[in-house]
Amino acid sequence: MLKTKNKLFLLALSQLLLTHQGIAQAPNGAQERPPMPVEAVQVEVGQIVLSIPAVGSLKSAESVTISPEIPGRLSAVIGKEGQAVQAGEVIITLDASIYQAELAQAEASIALSKANYQRAVELFEKRVGTQQARDEAEARFRADEAALALAKARLTKTTINAPFNGILGLRRASIGQYLSPGEIVFNLESINPLKVDFRIPEIYLSKIRVGQQIIIKIDALPTKEYSGTVYAIDPLIDQNGRSILIRATLANDSGELRPGLFARINLVYETRAEALLIPEQSVFFMGQQKFVYRIVDGKASLTAVKTGERSTGKIEIVEGLSSGDIVITAGMMKIFDHAPVAPLPQNPRPQ
């Protein structure tokens, strides 16, 4: 008895489905299904920007450590931590007493050697002195000249000036501390403009050139976007990573950006001004082919398309659609080719 009831139920269900299918797909019958409500938009003609994503770091336009070239005791610190300095401005000085004494000694030595040299020349000209004596006096005089120049240079290096306009970092030495050559006192950074170093895969070699624009986003400043310009491309491709090192410049008039910040970069290599754009959700796959539903004379028309680039929720249509076409964006699962549809009115965007 139970098996008989199940068979009758399945038979009734099959007849119902067949009847429903016949009604839905009737091409010209009187029982054609009512229009299915769908969401739809018009194909948009707009600009699409083609870019290569990358990550990189901000770098100072110029960066140097302020350190002495000669040993000495730090006698004065004129530069202030975190403050801007101009090129040529004195930053630190070393105790110059020893170097002043060396200069005085060199000046005294050259005075004597110069007099001896002149006397040797006079004696040689009078046939009294020998040529060897004259040559030895000249050699001593030239050596004392070099010693004097060296003493002057060493005395000059007790004062260290800023080599370019920039901002001083934190001080790493105290007044009275004895400094060895190369020991760091400050770092000096030029941060306007900044440099941006980043790498892209070698497959994009044909698409990059000097002068291209980059769009930069900084994780530390997520609400802002910055623009820079490529000015150098490393001719050597990295064999390990198969990548190309690119350097761009970035204005930093406000001073809010700092060297070392992590940067997310898009290198813009092409801009298409009149691309056909539709929402990404309008496109769906059937096998390996991409399709959309157009609305033609109140019915859905299954249309094969070829797509291009994606940009902010929209996709470029290279082939298959024209400007002014209406495509369905939601409700595709409930319709089929030539099914009657009724586009829902679009809600106005909030102001």
KOLDODREN-284154 format. One line per 5 residues: number of its first residue (from 1); their letters; for each residue y, z, x of N, C-alpha, C, O. Coordinates in steps of 0.2 Angstrom, whole numbers. Layout:
N
NUM) a) Y,Z,X,Y,Z,X,Y,Z,X,Y,Z,X | ...;
//
This chain:
351
1) mlktk) -6,0,4,0,0,0,6,0,4,11,-4,3 | 6,4,10,12,5,14,13,-2,18,19,-4,19 | 7,-5,20,8,-11,24,11,-17,19,15,-21,22 | 9,-17,13,12,-22,8,19,-21,7,23,-26,7 | 22,-15,7,29,-13,6,33,-16,12,38,-19,12;
6) nklfl) 30,-14,18,33,-17,24,34,-24,25,39,-27,27 | 28,-28,23,28,-35,23,34,-38,18,37,-42,20 | 34,-35,12,39,-37,7,46,-36,10,51,-40,9 | 47,-30,13,54,-28,16,56,-33,22,62,-36,22 | 51,-35,26,53,-40,31,54,-47,29,59,-50,31;
11) lalsq) 51,-49,24,52,-55,20,58,-56,17,62,-61,18 | 60,-50,14,67,-50,11,73,-50,16,78,-54,15 | 72,-47,21,77,-46,27,77,-53,30,83,-55,32 | 72,-57,31,72,-63,34,76,-68,30,80,-72,32 | 74,-68,23,78,-72,18,85,-71,18,89,-76,18;
16) lllth) 87,-65,19,94,-63,19,98,-66,25,103,-68,24 | 95,-65,31,98,-68,37,98,-75,37,103,-78,39 | 93,-78,34,93,-86,34,99,-88,29,102,-93,31 | 99,-84,24,105,-86,19,112,-85,22,116,-89,21 | 113,-80,26,119,-78,29,121,-83,34,127,-86,34;
21) qgiaq) 116,-85,38,117,-90,43,119,-97,40,123,-100,43 | 116,-99,35,117,-105,32,124,-105,29,128,-110,29 | 126,-100,26,133,-99,24,138,-100,29,143,-103,29 | 137,-96,35,142,-96,40,143,-102,44,148,-104,46 | 137,-106,44,138,-112,48,138,-119,44,138,-124,46;
26) apnga) 139,-118,38,140,-124,33,146,-127,35,152,-125,35 | 145,-134,37,151,-137,40,156,-139,34,162,-139,35 | 154,-141,28,158,-144,23,156,-141,16,159,-143,11 | 152,-136,16,150,-133,10,155,-129,7,160,-127,10 | 154,-127,0,159,-124,-3,158,-116,-2,163,-112,-3;
31) qerpp) 153,-114,1,152,-107,3,154,-105,10,152,-100,13 | 159,-109,13,161,-108,20,164,-101,20,168,-99,16 | 163,-97,26,165,-90,27,172,-90,27,175,-95,29 | 175,-84,25,182,-83,25,184,-83,33,180,-81,37 | 191,-84,34,193,-84,41,192,-77,44,194,-72,41;
36) mpvea) 190,-77,50,189,-71,54,196,-69,57,198,-73,61 | 198,-63,56,204,-61,60,203,-60,67,198,-57,69 | 207,-63,71,207,-63,79,214,-61,81,219,-63,78 | 214,-59,88,220,-59,91,221,-65,96,216,-67,99 | 227,-68,96,228,-74,100,235,-74,103,240,-71,100;
41) vqvev) 236,-78,108,243,-79,111,243,-86,113,238,-90,114 | 249,-88,114,251,-95,117,250,-95,124,252,-90,128 | 248,-101,127,248,-102,134,255,-101,137,259,-104,135 | 255,-97,142,262,-96,145,263,-100,151,258,-101,155 | 269,-102,152,271,-106,158,275,-101,162,280,-100,160;
46) gqivl) 272,-99,168,276,-95,172,275,-96,180,271,-100,182 | 277,-91,183,276,-91,191,270,-87,193,269,-81,190 | 267,-90,198,261,-86,200,262,-86,208,263,-91,211 | 261,-80,211,262,-79,218,255,-78,221,251,-74,219 | 254,-82,226,247,-82,230,248,-78,236,253,-80,240;
51) sipav) 244,-73,237,245,-69,243,239,-67,246,233,-67,243 | 239,-64,252,233,-61,256,234,-54,256,239,-52,259 | 230,-50,254,230,-43,254,228,-40,261,224,-43,265 | 232,-35,264,230,-32,270,233,-25,270,236,-23,266 | 231,-21,276,234,-15,277,236,-15,284,234,-18,288;
56) gslks) 242,-10,285,244,-10,292,248,-4,292,248,1,288 | 252,-3,298,256,3,299,263,1,301,265,-5,304 | 268,5,299,275,4,301,276,6,309,273,11,311 | 280,2,312,282,4,319,289,4,320,293,0,317 | 291,8,325,298,7,327,300,0,330,296,-3,333;
61) aesvt) 306,-2,329,308,-8,332,308,-7,340,306,-12,343 | 310,-2,342,310,0,349,308,8,349,310,12,345 | 304,9,354,302,16,355,301,18,362,298,14,366 | 304,23,365,303,25,372,303,33,372,306,36,368 | 300,35,378,300,43,379,306,44,384,306,40,389;
66) ispei) 310,49,383,315,51,388,312,56,393,310,61,391 | 312,53,399,309,58,404,312,56,411,314,50,412 | 312,60,415,315,59,422,311,55,426,305,55,426 | 314,51,431,311,47,436,310,51,442,306,49,447 | 314,56,443,314,60,449,313,67,447,314,69,441;
71) pgrls) 310,71,452,309,78,450,315,82,450,320,80,453 | 316,87,446,322,92,446,322,97,440,317,96,436 | 327,101,440,327,106,435,332,104,430,337,101,431 | 329,105,423,333,103,418,339,107,417,339,113,416 | 345,104,418,352,108,418,355,108,411,359,113,410;
76) avigk) 355,103,408,359,102,401,355,97,397,352,92,399 | 355,99,390,353,94,385,358,93,380,360,97,376 | 361,87,380,366,85,376,364,82,370,367,83,364 | 358,78,369,356,76,363,353,81,359,350,86,361 | 354,80,352,351,85,347,345,82,344,345,76,342;
81) egqav) 340,86,343,334,84,339,335,81,332,339,84,328 | 332,75,331,333,72,325,339,69,323,341,67,318 | 344,68,328,350,65,327,351,58,330,347,57,335 | 355,54,328,356,48,330,360,48,336,365,52,337 | 359,43,341,362,42,347,364,35,348,360,31,346;
86) qagev) 369,34,352,371,27,353,369,25,360,368,29,365 | 368,18,361,366,16,368,371,18,373,377,17,372 | 368,21,379,373,23,384,375,30,384,378,33,389 | 373,34,378,375,41,377,371,45,381,365,44,382 | 374,50,385,370,55,389,366,59,385,368,62,380;
91) iitld) 359,60,386,355,64,383,353,70,386,353,76,384 | 351,70,393,350,76,397,352,75,404,354,69,406 | 353,80,408,355,80,415,351,85,419,349,90,416 | 349,83,425,346,87,429,350,90,434,356,88,435 | 348,96,437,352,99,443,353,94,448,348,91,451;
96) asiyq) 359,92,450,361,87,455,362,90,462,364,86,466 | 362,96,463,365,99,469,361,96,475,364,94,480 | 354,96,475,350,93,480,352,86,482,352,84,488 | 352,82,477,354,75,477,361,74,480,362,69,483 | 366,78,478,372,77,481,372,79,488,376,75,492;
101) aelaq) 368,84,490,368,85,497,365,79,501,367,78,507 | 359,76,498,356,71,502,361,65,502,361,61,507 | 365,64,497,370,59,498,375,60,503,377,55,507 | 378,66,504,382,68,509,379,67,516,382,65,521 | 373,69,517,369,68,523,369,60,525,370,58,530;
106) aeasi) 367,56,520,367,49,521,373,46,523,374,41,527 | 379,48,520,386,46,521,387,48,528,390,44,532 | 386,54,531,387,56,538,383,52,542,386,50,548 | 377,50,541,372,47,545,375,39,546,375,37,552 | 377,36,541,379,29,541,386,29,545,387,24,548;
111) alska) 390,34,544,396,34,548,395,33,556,398,30,559 | 390,38,558,388,38,565,385,31,567,386,28,572 | 380,29,563,376,23,565,381,17,565,380,12,569 | 386,17,560,390,11,560,395,11,567,396,5,569 | 397,17,569,401,17,575,397,15,581,399,11,585;
116) nyqra) 391,17,581,386,15,587,385,8,587,384,5,592 | 384,5,581,383,-2,581,389,-6,583,388,-11,587 | 394,-4,581,401,-8,583,401,-7,591,403,-12,594 | 400,-1,594,401,0,601,396,-5,604,397,-8,610 | 390,-5,602,384,-9,605,386,-16,605,385,-20,610;
121) velfe) 389,-19,600,391,-26,599,397,-27,604,397,-32,608 | 402,-23,605,407,-24,610,404,-24,617,407,-28,621 | 400,-19,619,397,-19,626,393,-25,627,393,-28,633 | 389,-28,622,386,-34,623,390,-40,624,389,-44,628 | 396,-40,620,400,-46,621,404,-46,628,406,-51,631;
126) krvgt) 405,-40,631,408,-39,638,402,-40,643,404,-39,649 | 396,-41,641,391,-42,646,389,-36,650,386,-36,655 | 391,-30,646,389,-23,649,383,-21,646,378,-18,649 | 382,-21,639,376,-19,636,371,-24,635,372,-30,636 | 365,-22,633,359,-26,633,359,-28,625,361,-25,621;
131) qqard) 355,-34,624,354,-36,618,349,-32,614,350,-31,608 | 345,-28,617,340,-24,614,344,-18,612,343,-15,606 | 349,-15,615,353,-10,613,357,-11,607,357,-7,602 | 359,-18,607,363,-20,601,359,-20,595,360,-18,589 | 353,-23,596,348,-24,590,346,-17,587,345,-16,581;
136) eaear) 344,-12,592,342,-6,590,348,-2,586,346,1,581 | 354,-3,588,360,0,584,360,-3,577,362,0,573 | 359,-10,577,360,-13,571,355,-11,566,356,-10,560 | 348,-10,568,343,-8,564,344,-1,561,343,0,556 | 347,3,566,348,10,563,354,10,558,353,14,553;
141) frade) 359,6,559,364,5,554,361,2,547,363,5,542 | 357,-3,548,354,-5,541,350,0,538,350,0,532 | 346,4,542,342,9,539,346,14,535,344,17,530 | 352,16,538,356,21,535,359,18,529,361,22,525 | 361,12,529,364,9,523,359,9,517,360,11,512;
146) aalal) 352,8,519,347,8,513,346,16,511,345,17,505 | 347,20,516,346,28,514,352,30,510,351,34,505 | 358,27,511,364,29,507,363,26,500,364,29,495 | 360,20,499,359,17,493,354,21,489,355,22,483 | 349,23,492,344,27,489,346,34,487,345,36,481;
151) akarl) 350,37,491,353,43,489,358,43,483,358,47,479 | 362,37,483,366,36,477,362,35,471,363,37,465 | 356,31,471,352,30,465,349,36,463,348,37,457 | 346,40,467,343,46,465,348,51,462,346,54,457 | 354,51,464,359,55,461,361,53,454,362,57,450;
156) tktti) 361,46,453,363,43,447,357,45,442,359,46,436 | 351,45,444,345,47,440,345,54,437,340,56,433 | 350,58,440,350,65,437,353,65,430,352,70,426 | 356,60,428,359,59,421,355,54,418,354,48,420 | 352,55,412,348,50,408,352,49,402,353,53,398;
161) napfn) 353,42,401,356,39,395,352,36,390,346,34,392 | 354,35,384,350,32,379,350,24,380,355,21,381 | 344,21,381,344,14,382,345,10,376,347,4,377 | 345,13,370,347,9,364,349,14,359,348,20,359 | 352,11,353,353,15,347,347,17,344,342,14,343;
166) gilgl) 347,24,342,341,26,339,341,34,337,347,36,337 | 336,37,335,336,44,333,331,47,338,325,45,339 | 333,53,340,329,57,345,324,61,341,325,63,335 | 318,62,344,313,66,341,314,73,343,319,75,345 | 308,77,343,309,84,344,309,85,352,305,82,356;
171) rrasi) 312,90,354,313,92,361,307,95,363,304,100,360 | 304,93,369,298,96,372,299,100,379,294,102,382 | 305,101,381,307,105,387,313,109,386,317,107,381 | 313,114,389,319,119,389,324,119,395,321,117,400 | 330,121,394,334,121,399,332,126,405,330,131,403;
176) gqyls) 332,124,411,330,128,417,323,126,419,320,128,424 | 319,122,414,312,120,416,312,115,422,316,110,421 | 308,116,426,307,111,432,303,105,429,297,106,426 | 305,99,430,302,93,427,299,89,432,303,88,437 | 293,86,431,291,81,436,292,74,433,294,74,428;
181) pgeiv) 292,69,438,293,62,435,288,60,430,282,61,430 | 291,58,424,287,56,419,286,61,413,283,60,408 | 288,67,415,287,72,410,292,71,404,298,71,405 | 289,72,398,293,70,392,298,75,389,295,81,389 | 304,73,388,309,78,385,310,77,378,310,81,374;
186) fnles) 311,70,376,312,68,370,308,61,369,306,58,374 | 307,59,362,305,52,361,311,49,357,314,53,353 | 313,43,358,319,40,355,316,34,351,312,30,354 | 318,34,345,315,28,340,321,25,337,325,28,334 | 320,18,337,325,14,333,321,12,327,316,8,327;
191) inplk) 324,14,321,320,13,315,323,9,310,321,9,304 | 328,5,312,331,0,307,334,-6,311,339,-6,315 | 330,-11,310,324,-12,306,318,-9,309,318,-7,315 | 312,-10,305,306,-7,307,301,-13,308,302,-19,306 | 296,-12,312,291,-18,313,285,-16,308,284,-10,307;
196) vdfri) 281,-21,306,275,-20,302,269,-24,306,270,-30,306 | 264,-20,308,258,-23,311,252,-23,306,251,-18,304 | 249,-29,305,243,-29,301,239,-35,303,241,-39,307 | 233,-35,301,228,-40,302,225,-43,296,225,-40,291 | 224,-50,296,221,-53,291,215,-57,294,215,-59,300;
201) peiyl) 210,-59,289,204,-63,292,206,-69,295,211,-72,292 | 202,-72,299,203,-78,303,203,-84,298,206,-90,299 | 199,-83,292,199,-89,288,206,-91,285,206,-97,282 | 211,-87,285,217,-88,282,222,-91,288,228,-92,286 | 219,-93,293,223,-96,299,228,-101,297,234,-102,299;
206) skirv) 225,-106,293,229,-112,291,234,-110,286,239,-114,284 | 234,-104,283,239,-102,277,245,-98,280,250,-97,276 | 245,-96,286,250,-92,289,255,-95,293,253,-100,297 | 261,-93,293,266,-96,298,272,-91,298,273,-86,294 | 276,-92,303,282,-87,304,287,-89,299,288,-95,297;
211) gqqii) 290,-84,296,295,-84,291,293,-83,284,296,-82,279 | 286,-82,283,283,-80,277,285,-73,275,286,-69,279 | 285,-72,268,287,-65,265,281,-61,265,276,-63,263 | 282,-54,266,277,-49,264,280,-44,259,286,-43,260 | 276,-42,255,277,-37,250,274,-31,252,268,-31,253;
216) ikida) 277,-25,253,275,-19,256,275,-13,251,280,-13,247 | 270,-10,250,269,-4,246,267,2,251,263,1,255 | 271,8,250,269,14,254,266,19,250,269,21,245 | 261,22,252,257,27,248,262,33,247,262,37,242 | 266,35,253,270,40,252,276,39,248,279,44,246;
221) lptke) 278,33,246,283,32,241,280,27,236,282,21,236 | 276,29,232,272,25,227,276,21,222,274,16,219 | 282,23,220,286,20,215,291,14,218,294,11,214 | 291,13,224,295,8,227,291,2,230,285,3,232 | 294,-3,231,292,-9,234,297,-12,239,303,-12,238;
226) ysgtv) 294,-14,245,298,-17,250,296,-24,252,291,-26,251 | 301,-27,255,300,-34,257,302,-35,264,307,-32,267 | 297,-39,268,298,-40,275,297,-48,276,296,-52,272 | 298,-49,283,297,-56,285,293,-57,291,294,-53,296 | 288,-61,291,284,-62,297,288,-66,302,291,-71,301;
231) yaidp) 288,-63,309,292,-66,314,287,-67,320,290,-70,325 | 281,-65,320,277,-66,326,269,-66,324,267,-62,320 | 266,-71,327,258,-71,326,255,-71,332,256,-76,336 | 250,-66,333,247,-66,340,243,-72,341,239,-74,336 | 243,-76,346,239,-82,347,232,-81,349,228,-85,348;
236) lidqn) 230,-74,350,223,-72,352,220,-69,346,222,-64,343 | 215,-73,344,211,-70,338,206,-65,341,202,-66,345 | 205,-59,337,201,-54,339,194,-56,338,192,-58,332 | 190,-56,343,183,-59,343,178,-54,340,173,-56,337 | 180,-47,340,176,-42,337,176,-42,329,171,-43,326;
241) grsil) 183,-42,327,184,-42,320,185,-48,317,186,-49,310 | 186,-54,321,188,-60,318,194,-60,314,194,-62,308 | 199,-57,317,205,-56,313,211,-58,317,211,-59,323 | 217,-59,314,223,-61,317,228,-56,316,229,-53,311 | 231,-54,322,236,-49,322,243,-52,320,245,-57,323;
246) iratl) 246,-49,315,253,-52,313,258,-46,313,257,-41,312 | 264,-48,315,270,-43,315,275,-46,311,277,-52,312 | 278,-41,307,284,-43,303,289,-38,304,288,-33,307 | 295,-40,301,301,-35,302,303,-33,295,302,-37,290 | 305,-27,294,307,-24,288,313,-20,288,314,-16,293;
251) andsg) 318,-21,284,325,-18,284,323,-11,282,319,-9,277 | 327,-6,285,327,1,283,334,4,283,335,9,286 | 338,1,279,345,3,279,346,11,276,350,14,279 | 341,13,272,342,19,269,339,25,274,340,30,273 | 335,22,278,332,27,283,326,31,280,324,36,283;
256) elrpg) 324,29,274,318,33,271,311,32,274,307,36,273 | 311,26,277,304,24,280,304,26,287,309,27,290 | 298,28,289,297,31,296,291,27,299,286,25,296 | 292,27,306,286,24,310,280,28,309,280,34,308 | 274,24,308,268,27,308,265,28,300,259,29,299;
261) lfari) 270,26,295,267,26,288,262,21,287,263,15,290 | 257,22,283,252,18,281,255,13,276,259,15,271 | 254,6,276,257,1,272,252,-3,269,247,-5,272 | 252,-4,262,248,-9,259,252,-16,258,258,-16,256 | 250,-21,261,253,-27,262,250,-33,258,244,-34,257;
266) nlvye) 255,-37,255,253,-44,252,257,-49,256,263,-49,255 | 253,-53,260,257,-59,263,257,-65,258,252,-68,257 | 263,-67,256,264,-72,251,264,-79,255,268,-80,259 | 259,-83,253,258,-89,257,260,-95,252,261,-101,254 | 260,-94,246,262,-100,241,265,-97,234,262,-92,232;
271) traea) 269,-100,231,272,-98,225,272,-104,220,275,-109,222 | 269,-104,215,269,-109,210,273,-108,204,272,-102,201 | 278,-112,203,283,-110,198,281,-112,191,283,-108,186 | 277,-116,190,275,-119,183,267,-118,182,264,-123,180 | 264,-113,183,257,-112,182,256,-110,174,260,-107,171;
276) llipe) 250,-112,172,248,-110,165,244,-104,166,239,-103,169 | 246,-99,162,244,-92,162,241,-90,155,245,-91,150 | 235,-86,155,233,-83,149,230,-76,151,229,-75,157 | 229,-72,147,226,-65,148,219,-66,151,215,-71,148 | 217,-62,156,211,-62,159,205,-62,153,200,-65,154;
281) qsvff) 206,-58,148,201,-56,144,199,-62,139,194,-62,135 | 203,-67,139,202,-73,135,196,-78,138,193,-82,134 | 195,-77,145,190,-81,148,183,-78,148,183,-72,149 | 178,-81,146,171,-78,146,166,-84,149,168,-90,149 | 161,-81,151,156,-86,154,150,-88,149,148,-84,145;
286) mgqqk) 148,-94,150,142,-96,147,138,-100,152,140,-106,154 | 133,-97,155,130,-99,161,134,-99,167,137,-93,168 | 135,-104,170,140,-104,176,147,-107,174,151,-107,178 | 148,-109,168,154,-112,166,158,-107,162,156,-102,159 | 165,-108,163,170,-103,160,173,-107,154,174,-113,154;
291) fvyri) 174,-103,148,176,-105,142,182,-101,139,182,-95,141 | 185,-104,135,190,-100,130,189,-103,123,187,-108,122 | 192,-99,119,192,-102,112,200,-103,110,204,-99,111 | 201,-110,109,207,-112,106,207,-112,99,202,-112,96 | 213,-111,96,214,-112,89,217,-118,87,223,-120,89;
296) vdgka) 213,-123,84,215,-129,82,214,-130,74,208,-130,72 | 219,-131,71,219,-132,64,216,-126,60,212,-127,55 | 217,-120,62,214,-114,59,207,-113,61,204,-108,58 | 204,-116,66,197,-115,68,197,-114,75,201,-116,79 | 192,-110,77,190,-109,84,187,-115,87,183,-118,85;
301) sltav) 190,-117,93,187,-123,97,185,-121,104,189,-119,108 | 179,-121,105,176,-119,111,178,-124,117,177,-130,116 | 182,-122,122,185,-126,127,183,-124,134,184,-118,136 | 180,-128,138,178,-127,145,185,-127,149,189,-131,148 | 185,-122,154,191,-122,158,190,-121,165,184,-119,167;
306) ktger) 194,-123,170,194,-121,177,200,-116,178,205,-117,177 | 198,-111,182,203,-106,183,205,-106,190,202,-108,195 | 211,-103,191,214,-102,198,215,-95,200,210,-91,200 | 221,-93,202,222,-87,204,223,-82,199,225,-84,193 | 222,-75,200,224,-70,196,230,-66,198,231,-66,204;
311) stgki) 234,-64,193,240,-60,195,241,-55,189,243,-58,183 | 241,-49,190,243,-44,185,241,-45,178,245,-45,173 | 234,-45,178,231,-46,171,231,-52,168,228,-53,163 | 233,-57,172,233,-64,169,230,-69,174,229,-67,180 | 227,-74,172,223,-79,176,226,-86,175,228,-88,169;
316) eiveg) 226,-90,180,229,-96,180,224,-101,178,218,-101,180 | 226,-106,173,221,-111,171,223,-117,174,229,-120,173 | 219,-120,178,220,-126,182,218,-132,178,221,-138,179 | 213,-132,173,211,-138,170,208,-135,163,204,-130,163 | 209,-139,158,206,-137,151,211,-135,146,210,-136,140;
321) lssgd) 217,-133,148,222,-131,143,229,-134,144,230,-137,150 | 233,-134,139,240,-137,140,245,-132,138,243,-127,134 | 251,-133,140,257,-128,137,257,-129,130,257,-134,127 | 258,-123,126,258,-123,119,252,-122,116,252,-120,110 | 246,-122,119,239,-121,116,239,-113,114,242,-109,117;
326) ivita) 236,-112,109,234,-105,107,227,-103,108,223,-107,106 | 226,-98,112,220,-95,114,218,-88,111,223,-84,110 | 212,-87,110,210,-81,107,209,-76,112,206,-77,117 | 212,-70,111,211,-65,117,207,-59,115,204,-55,119 | 205,-58,108,201,-53,106,197,-55,99,200,-58,95;
331) gmmki) 191,-53,99,187,-55,93,182,-61,94,179,-63,89 | 181,-63,100,177,-69,102,170,-67,100,166,-72,99 | 168,-61,100,161,-59,99,159,-61,92,153,-61,90 | 164,-61,87,162,-62,80,163,-69,78,162,-71,72 | 164,-74,82,166,-81,80,161,-86,84,158,-84,89;
336) fdhap) 162,-92,82,158,-97,85,162,-104,85,167,-104,82 | 160,-109,88,164,-115,88,165,-118,81,160,-118,77 | 171,-120,79,173,-122,73,173,-117,67,174,-119,62 | 172,-111,69,173,-105,64,180,-104,62,184,-105,66 | 181,-104,56,188,-102,53,191,-96,56,187,-91,55;
341) vaplp) 197,-95,58,200,-89,61,207,-88,58,210,-93,56 | 209,-82,58,216,-81,56,219,-76,61,217,-70,62 | 224,-79,65,227,-74,70,231,-69,67,235,-70,62 | 230,-63,70,234,-57,68,241,-57,70,242,-60,76 | 245,-55,66,252,-54,69,253,-50,75,250,-44,75;
346) qnprp) 257,-52,80,257,-48,86,262,-42,85,268,-43,82 | 260,-36,87,265,-31,87,271,-31,92,269,-33,98 | 277,-30,90,282,-31,95,282,-25,100,280,-20,99 | 284,-27,106,283,-22,112,289,-17,111,294,-19,109 | 287,-11,112,292,-5,112,298,-7,117,297,-9,123;
351) q) 304,-5,115,310,-6,119,310,0,124,315,0,128;
//
